[in-house]
C-alpha cells in the first residue's frame, strides 16, 4: 500500500469519525429539551399572585378552593378553612414546572399518555384550572401518566433526586408535553383541609361525664394522673365497675381528634332526644363539652353518622389553696405544673374561634368515646357465695354423753362358745 493510499484511507477515517460524531450529537440534541427554561404554564409566572380560585377535577369528583378575605376555603366543605400552606405549595409547584419536550398533538394518541377527561371511566388524570378574582382562567393543565426518567437510576446512585416527569396537556390545544416538576396533585377533597380539629393531650384529662337523653350517666374521675384509667363513680346498687373499667378511651378521647366530614352546625337539625353530651375536664379547669347525635346519612340512609359539635369553658378558680396561703386567687395554681390561668384563657379563646359554628362527623371507631353507656364500664355484682351447711351445734354433747361430759360405757358383747365344747 503506497503513501497516497494511506493518506486517502486516513482522510476517509477522519470523515467517518466526524460524521459519526455529528450524528451522535444530533441524536443527543434530539433527546434533550430544546429550552430548559421553558415553563409548563408561562402565564402563571407573572400572575401567580392573581390566582383566587383553584378547581381540581379528578375521577372522585371536583375540589374547589377559593381565596377569601379570611384566607383560602374549601367550597365542598361549606367553606371550611383550607390548608393555606398546601395551597401555596401547589401554586408554586405549578409555576415552577417545566416543559422537557413536545410530545404528540394527535388526539387519538392522548389516551396512551393518560391525557383523557378526568370524568371518563377508568381515568387517572387530574385537571387543574386556575382563575383570577373575576373568574377568568389564568392557566389550565391536564396531568396524565407519570413517566420514569431515564436519569433516575444514575441520579439515585449519586444521591440526587430528579424532578418527577409527567405527560401534560397545558391550555386548550392538542399539543402535549413531557414536563418535569411536582405535579402529583392531591385529588382528595378533604385532603385540602386539616381534618384534625381538636388535640388535647391525654395526660391533661382529669374527669369525664357522659349524659344520655334517657337519663343514664357515666361519671369517671382520674384519681391518679399517672394511670391510664379512671375510677367509675355513682355506681348503682347491684352493680360494680368492670376490671379493667373501660374508661381508658375517655382519657384519650380528645387527643388528635379528626373528622370524616364537616358542615355548618346550623345546617343540621339537633333533636334534643338524640343528643348525648360528654364533658371532659383538665387538671387546670378547662372544660370541653362534646354534643353528639347519631343519624342516618343524607346520601346513604342505611349508613349512620355521628355528628358532633363542641364548646369550651373554664371552671371557676378554686380559692381554697389561696385562702390557706394568703395568696391571690390563681397564684397557687400557677405554681403547680401545667398551664397557668392566663394560658388557659388564651387556649379557650383559640379553641372557640377554631370550632364555633361547625359540626364534625366523627370516625365510627371514635364515637364510643363520646357515647359510652353505663354497661360499658359497669356489670352486675357477682352473686354472693352460698353459706356453708350448718355443722353440729357448738357446745352440744355427742350422743350418749353424760352431764359430766363423759360418754356412757358401752356393754361388752359376749360370743357363746361353739358346740362341742371348748378347748
C-alpha positions in Angstrom: 0.0 0.0 0.0 1.6 3.3 -1.1 1.6 6.5 0.8 -1.1 8.1 -1.3 -3.5 5.2 -0.5 -2.7 5.5 3.2 -3.5 9.3 3.1 -6.8 8.7 1.4 -7.8 6.0 3.9 -6.8 8.3 6.8 -8.9 11.1 5.4 -11.8 8.7 5.0 -11.5 7.5 8.5 -11.4 11.1 9.9 -14.5 11.9 7.8 -16.3 8.8 9.1 -15.5 9.6 12.7 -16.6 13.2 12.2 -19.8 12.1 10.6 -20.5 9.7 13.4 -19.8 12.4 16.0 -22.1 14.8 14.2 -24.9 12.1 14.0 -24.5 11.3 17.7 -24.5 15.0 18.6 -27.7 15.3 16.6 -29.2 12.4 18.5 -28.2 13.9 21.8 -29.8 17.2 20.8 -33.0 15.4 19.9 -33.1 13.7 23.3 -32.6 17.0 25.2 -35.2 19.6 25.7 -34.9 22.5 23.3 -35.2 25.0 26.1 -34.6 24.0 29.7 -36.0 27.3 30.9 -39.4 27.0 29.2 -42.2 26.9 31.8 -45.1 24.5 31.5 -47.6 27.3 32.3 -45.9 30.5 31.2 -48.9 32.6 32.0 -48.6 31.7 35.7 -45.1 33.1 36.1 -46.2 36.7 36.4 -49.8 36.1 37.6 -49.4 33.5 40.4 -50.5 36.2 42.9 -53.6 36.9 40.9 -55.0 33.4 41.4 -58.1 33.5 43.5 -59.7 30.2 42.6 -58.5 26.6 42.0 -60.6 23.8 40.5 -59.2 20.3 40.7 -61.1 17.7 38.7 -60.5 14.0 39.2 -62.3 10.7 38.9 -63.6 11.1 42.5 -65.2 14.5 41.8 -64.3 18.2 41.9 -62.4 20.1 44.6 -63.0 23.8 44.6 -60.7 26.2 46.6 -61.5 29.9 46.9 -59.5 32.8 48.3 -61.5 35.0 50.7 -60.6 37.9 52.9 -60.1 35.4 55.7 -58.0 33.0 53.7 -58.5 30.0 51.4 -61.6 27.9 51.9 -62.9 24.6 50.5 -66.3 25.0 48.8 -67.3 21.3 49.1 -66.9 21.5 52.9 -69.2 24.5 53.5 -66.2 26.9 53.1 -64.2 25.3 55.8 -60.7 26.8 56.1 -58.3 25.2 53.7 -54.7 24.3 54.4 -53.0 27.5 53.4 -49.5 26.1 53.1 -50.7 23.3 50.9 -52.5 25.7 48.6 -49.4 27.9 48.3 -47.2 25.0 47.6 -49.5 23.8 44.8 -49.4 27.2 43.1 -45.6 27.5 43.3 -45.1 23.9 42.0 -47.3 24.6 39.0 -45.5 27.9 38.4 -42.1 26.1 38.5 -43.0 23.1 36.4 -41.0 23.0 33.1 -41.5 21.5 29.6 -38.9 18.9 28.8 -40.0 18.2 25.2 -43.1 18.3 23.0 -45.0 15.0 22.5 -47.9 14.1 20.3 -50.5 16.6 19.1 -52.6 13.7 17.8 -55.8 13.5 19.8 -56.0 9.8 19.1 -52.8 9.2 20.9 -53.6 11.2 24.0 -55.1 8.2 25.8 -51.9 6.3 25.8 -50.3 9.2 27.8 -53.2 9.2 30.3 -54.4 12.5 28.9 -58.2 11.9 28.9 -61.1 13.7 30.6 -61.0 13.1 34.4 -64.6 12.1 34.5 -64.1 9.4 31.9 -64.5 5.8 33.2 -61.2 4.4 34.5 -59.4 7.8 34.1 -56.5 8.6 36.4 -55.8 12.1 35.1 -56.2 15.3 37.0 -57.1 18.7 35.5 -56.2 21.9 37.4 -57.8 25.2 36.4 -56.6 28.5 38.0 -58.8 31.6 37.9 -58.5 35.2 39.0 -60.8 37.3 41.1 -63.2 37.8 38.2 -63.4 34.1 37.4 -61.4 34.4 34.2 -58.9 31.5 33.6 -55.3 32.2 34.3 -54.0 28.8 33.3 -55.2 25.2 33.0 -53.4 21.9 32.6 -54.4 18.3 32.3 -51.9 16.0 34.1 -51.7 12.4 32.8 -49.4 9.5 33.4 -46.1 9.8 35.3 -43.0 8.7 33.4 -39.9 7.2 34.9 -37.0 9.3 34.0 -34.0 7.6 32.3 -31.8 9.6 34.6 -33.3 8.4 37.8 -31.2 5.2 38.3 -27.9 7.0 37.8 -29.1 10.0 39.8 -30.1 7.8 42.7 -26.6 6.3 42.8 -25.2 9.9 43.2 -27.8 10.7 45.9 -29.7 13.1 43.6 -33.5 13.0 43.3 -34.5 14.4 39.9 -37.9 16.0 39.4 -40.7 13.7 38.5 -41.8 13.6 34.9 -45.5 13.7 33.8 -47.3 13.8 30.4 -49.3 17.0 30.4 -51.7 19.0 28.2 -51.5 22.7 29.0 -54.0 25.1 27.8 -56.8 24.2 25.4 -54.9 23.0 22.4 -53.9 19.4 21.4 -50.2 19.7 21.9 -48.9 17.6 24.7 -45.6 17.9 26.6 -43.4 15.9 28.9 -43.0 18.1 31.9 -40.8 18.0 35.0 -41.9 19.1 38.4 -44.0 18.3 41.4 -47.2 17.6 39.6 -48.7 14.9 41.8 -51.8 16.9 42.7 -53.8 15.6 45.6 -57.3 14.8 44.3 -58.9 14.0 47.7 -61.3 16.8 48.5 -60.8 16.6 52.3 -57.0 16.4 51.6 -57.1 20.2 51.3 -58.2 20.8 54.9 -56.7 20.0 58.2 -59.0 17.2 59.4 -57.6 17.3 63.0 -59.9 19.8 64.7 -59.0 19.2 68.4 -55.9 18.0 70.2 -55.9 17.9 74.0 -53.3 15.5 75.3 -54.5 12.6 77.3 -52.1 13.5 80.1 -54.3 16.5 80.9 -57.7 14.8 81.3 -58.8 14.5 85.0 -62.5 13.8 84.8 -65.3 12.9 82.3 -69.1 12.8 82.5 -71.3 11.4 79.7 -75.0 12.1 80.0 -77.6 10.4 77.7 -81.1 11.8 76.8 -82.7 8.8 78.7 -81.0 10.0 81.9 -78.3 7.3 82.0 -74.9 8.7 83.0 -71.3 7.7 83.2 -69.1 9.6 85.7 -65.4 8.9 85.9 -62.5 10.6 87.8 -58.8 10.1 87.3 -57.6 9.9 90.9 -54.0 9.1 89.8 -52.9 11.2 86.8 -50.2 8.6 86.1 -52.8 5.9 85.5 -54.4 5.2 82.1 -57.8 4.5 83.5 -60.3 6.4 85.6 -62.3 5.4 88.7 -66.0 5.0 87.9 -68.3 6.9 90.3 -72.1 6.9 91.0 -72.3 3.1 90.6 -75.9 2.0 91.4 -76.7 -0.8 93.9 -76.3 -4.2 92.4 -73.5 -3.1 90.0 -69.7 -2.9 90.2 -67.1 -1.4 87.9 -65.6 -3.6 85.3 -62.0 -4.6 85.6 -60.5 -3.1 83.5 -63.0 -0.3 83.8 -63.2 0.6 80.1 -62.5 4.2 80.8 -59.1 4.4 79.0 -60.9 5.5 75.9 -62.2 8.6 77.8 -58.7 9.6 78.7 -57.6 9.8 75.1 -60.9 10.9 73.6 -59.7 14.5 72.7 -56.2 13.7 71.6 -55.7 14.2 67.8 -59.4 14.2 67.2 -60.2 14.1 63.4 -63.4 14.4 61.4 -64.6 12.4 58.4 -66.8 15.3 57.2 -67.6 18.8 58.2 -70.6 21.1 57.9 -72.1 24.3 59.3 -73.7 23.3 62.6 -76.9 25.2 61.9 -77.3 23.3 58.6 -78.2 20.2 60.7 -81.2 19.5 62.9 -80.3 18.7 66.5 -83.3 16.9 68.2 -82.8 17.0 72.0 -84.0 13.4 72.3 -81.0 12.2 70.3 -78.2 14.2 71.9 -75.6 12.8 74.3 -73.2 15.2 76.0 -69.7 14.2 77.0 -67.9 16.8 79.2 -64.2 16.4 79.8 -62.2 18.5 82.4 -58.5 19.0 82.5 -56.4 19.5 85.7 -56.3 23.2 85.2 -60.1 23.5 84.8 -60.6 23.6 81.0 -63.9 22.1 80.2 -64.7 20.6 76.8 -68.3 19.6 76.0 -68.9 17.4 73.0 -72.5 17.0 72.0 -73.2 14.1 69.6 -76.1 12.7 67.7 -76.3 9.6 65.6 -78.4 10.0 62.5 -78.8 8.4 59.0 -76.6 9.8 56.3 -78.4 12.1 53.9 -76.7 10.3 50.9 -77.0 6.7 52.2 -79.9 6.4 54.7 -78.7 2.9 55.7 -75.5 4.4 57.0 -75.4 6.0 60.4 -73.2 9.1 61.0 -72.2 10.5 64.4 -72.2 14.3 64.2 -70.7 16.4 66.9 -70.4 20.0 68.0 -68.0 21.2 70.7 -68.0 24.0 73.2 -65.5 25.2 75.8 -65.4 26.8 79.2 -63.2 27.3 82.3 -64.2 26.1 85.7 -64.2 28.8 88.4 -60.9 29.3 90.1 -60.5 27.4 93.4 -60.0 29.8 96.3 -59.2 27.1 98.9 -55.4 27.0 98.2 -55.2 30.8 98.0 -57.0 31.3 101.3 -54.8 28.7 103.0 -51.6 30.5 101.9 -52.8 34.1 101.8 -52.0 34.3 98.1 -54.2 35.9 95.5 -56.6 33.6 93.6 -54.8 31.8 90.8 -51.3 32.2 92.3 -51.4 28.8 94.0 -52.4 27.1 90.8 -49.7 28.9 88.8 -47.1 27.3 91.0 -48.3 23.8 90.1 -47.3 22.0 86.9 -49.5 22.7 83.9 -50.7 25.8 82.1 -51.4 29.0 84.1 -54.8 30.6 84.2 -53.8 33.2 81.6 -52.6 30.4 79.3 -55.8 28.5 79.7 -57.8 31.6 78.9 -55.8 32.1 75.7 -56.3 28.5 74.8 -60.0 28.9 75.4 -60.2 31.8 73.0 -58.3 30.0 70.3 -60.4 26.8 70.6 -63.6 28.7 70.4 -62.5 30.7 67.3 -61.5 27.5 65.5 -64.6 25.4 66.2 -67.5 27.7 66.8 -70.4 27.1 64.4 -69.0 23.8 62.9 -70.3 20.3 63.1 -67.9 17.4 62.7 -68.7 13.8 61.6 -66.7 11.5 63.9 -65.0 8.3 62.7 -67.0 5.2 63.6 -64.3 3.8 65.8 -64.2 7.0 67.8 -67.8 7.6 68.6 -67.9 5.3 71.6 -65.6 7.7 73.4 -68.3 10.3 73.5 -71.4 8.0 73.8 -70.1 5.5 76.3 -73.0 4.0 78.2 -73.0 2.5 81.8 -73.0 -1.1 80.6 -69.6 -0.3 79.0 -68.0 0.4 82.4 -70.2 -1.5 84.9 -71.5 -5.0 85.3 -73.9 -6.8 87.7 -72.3 -7.6 91.1 -71.4 -11.2 91.4 -73.8 -13.4 93.4 -72.7 -13.9 97.0 -71.1 -17.3 97.7 -73.5 -19.8 99.3 -73.3 -20.2 103.1 -71.7 -23.5 104.3 -74.0 -26.2 105.6 -74.5 -25.8 109.4 -72.5 -28.3 111.5 -73.2 -29.7 115.0 -74.3 -27.0 117.3 -71.3 -25.6 119.1 -71.1 -26.9 122.8 -73.7 -29.8 122.3 -72.7 -33.1 123.8 -72.3 -36.0 121.5 -75.0 -38.7 121.6 -74.7 -40.8 124.8 -72.7 -38.3 126.7 -73.5 -37.6 130.3 -73.8 -34.3 132.0 -70.3 -34.7 133.2 -69.1 -34.6 129.7 -68.1 -38.3 129.6 -69.8 -40.9 127.4 -71.8 -43.8 129.0 -69.9 -47.1 129.0 -70.7 -49.4 126.2 -71.6 -53.0 127.4 -69.4 -55.8 126.1 -71.0 -58.3 123.7 -70.2 -61.9 124.7 -69.9 -64.5 122.0 -71.1 -68.0 123.1 -68.6 -70.9 122.6 -69.1 -73.2 119.7 -71.0 -76.5 120.2 -68.9 -79.4 121.2 -67.1 -77.8 123.9 -64.2 -75.6 124.2 -60.6 -76.2 124.5 
